Amino acid sequence: MWPFYATPNFICKCDCSGHCCGEVKFSYCIDDIDFDSHVQKKSFWLEKNSSVFSFRRDRYYYYYQAQQQIYPTGRDYLDFA
């Protein structure tokens, strides 16, 4: 197994979606928890396509952190909260 460069906060299994790991963050820059308005900012770490939020690869390191958590654990996806 590869060494962890970023350890997940939790590992779980969901009957509907499979095996996952998770990362919990609290962003102090989001004062009103309105993600729809924050994705308009160029410095924000999420983007929205249709109704789906995803990491902005060109803006923030969370995308790479998530990849470093999914691959070594052998999980199918990462829940980011």
VENCOR-V804649 format. One record per residue. N is the residue number from 0. RES is the residue in one letter. PHI is phi in whole degrees, -180 to 180 (999 if undefined). PSI is psi in whole degrees, -180 to 180 (999 if undefined). NEAR is the number of other ideal C-beta (glycine too) atoms within 8 Angstrom. Layout:
n->N res->RES phi->PHI psi->PSI near->NEAR
n->N res->RES phi->PHI psi->PSI near->NEAR
This chain:
n->0 res->M phi->999 psi->142 near->3
n->1 res->W phi->-71 psi->151 near->5
n->2 res->P phi->-71 psi->149 near->5
n->3 res->F phi->-80 psi->131 near->8
n->4 res->Y phi->-101 psi->-20 near->4
n->5 res->A phi->-149 psi->110 near->7
n->6 res->T phi->-83 psi->141 near->5
n->7 res->P phi->-73 psi->156 near->11
n->8 res->N phi->-79 psi->-27 near->6
n->9 res->F phi->-154 psi->158 near->7
n->10 res->I phi->-129 psi->135 near->9
n->11 res->C phi->-150 psi->175 near->8
n->12 res->K phi->-132 psi->131 near->6
n->13 res->C phi->-114 psi->134 near->8
n->14 res->D phi->-64 psi->-29 near->4
n->15 res->C phi->-92 psi->-27 near->3
n->16 res->S phi->-119 psi->-11 near->7
n->17 res->G phi->100 psi->-157 near->8
n->18 res->H phi->-86 psi->137 near->10
n->19 res->C phi->-142 psi->167 near->14
n->20 res->C phi->-127 psi->168 near->14
n->21 res->G phi->-143 psi->154 near->13
n->22 res->E phi->-132 psi->130 near->14
n->23 res->V phi->-112 psi->125 near->7
n->24 res->K phi->-128 psi->156 near->7
n->25 res->F phi->-131 psi->112 near->4
n->26 res->S phi->-91 psi->114 near->5
n->27 res->Y phi->-71 psi->-14 near->4
n->28 res->C phi->-80 psi->-9 near->4
n->29 res->I phi->-99 psi->99 near->9
n->30 res->D phi->-85 psi->-26 near->4
n->31 res->D phi->-117 psi->7 near->5
n->32 res->I phi->54 psi->37 near->5
n->33 res->D phi->-105 psi->86 near->7
n->34 res->F phi->-65 psi->-32 near->10
n->35 res->D phi->-61 psi->-37 near->7
n->36 res->S phi->-80 psi->-30 near->7
n->37 res->H phi->-72 psi->-28 near->10
n->38 res->V phi->-69 psi->-15 near->11
n->39 res->Q phi->-75 psi->-20 near->6
n->40 res->K phi->-79 psi->135 near->6
n->41 res->K phi->-66 psi->-26 near->4
n->42 res->S phi->-87 psi->-7 near->4
n->43 res->F phi->-75 psi->150 near->10
n->44 res->W phi->-92 psi->1 near->7
n->45 res->L phi->-119 psi->156 near->11
n->46 res->E phi->-130 psi->161 near->8
n->47 res->K phi->-127 psi->124 near->11
n->48 res->N phi->-120 psi->118 near->5
n->49 res->S phi->60 psi->-115 near->4
n->50 res->S phi->-114 psi->15 near->3
n->51 res->V phi->-109 psi->127 near->6
n->52 res->F phi->-89 psi->142 near->7
n->53 res->S phi->-148 psi->165 near->8
n->54 res->F phi->-69 psi->143 near->11
n->55 res->R phi->-89 psi->111 near->11
n->56 res->R phi->-64 psi->-31 near->5
n->57 res->D phi->-88 psi->-4 near->3
n->58 res->R phi->-117 psi->-28 near->8
n->59 res->Y phi->-146 psi->151 near->7
n->60 res->Y phi->-79 psi->-7 near->5
n->61 res->Y phi->-61 psi->-32 near->11
n->62 res->Y phi->-59 psi->-48 near->10
n->63 res->Y phi->-70 psi->-35 near->7
n->64 res->Q phi->-63 psi->-43 near->10
n->65 res->A phi->-63 psi->-41 near->12
n->66 res->Q phi->-63 psi->-37 near->8
n->67 res->Q phi->-73 psi->-14 near->11
n->68 res->Q phi->-95 psi->-35 near->16
n->69 res->I phi->-71 psi->-50 near->12
n->70 res->Y phi->-63 psi->-53 near->8
n->71 res->P phi->-66 psi->-28 near->10
n->72 res->T phi->-84 psi->-13 near->9
n->73 res->G phi->73 psi->22 near->5
n->74 res->R phi->-84 psi->160 near->12
n->75 res->D phi->-81 psi->-31 near->7
n->76 res->Y phi->-162 psi->175 near->8
n->77 res->L phi->-126 psi->131 near->12
n->78 res->D phi->-89 psi->129 near->8
n->79 res->F phi->-116 psi->119 near->9
n->80 res->A phi->-126 psi->999 near->6
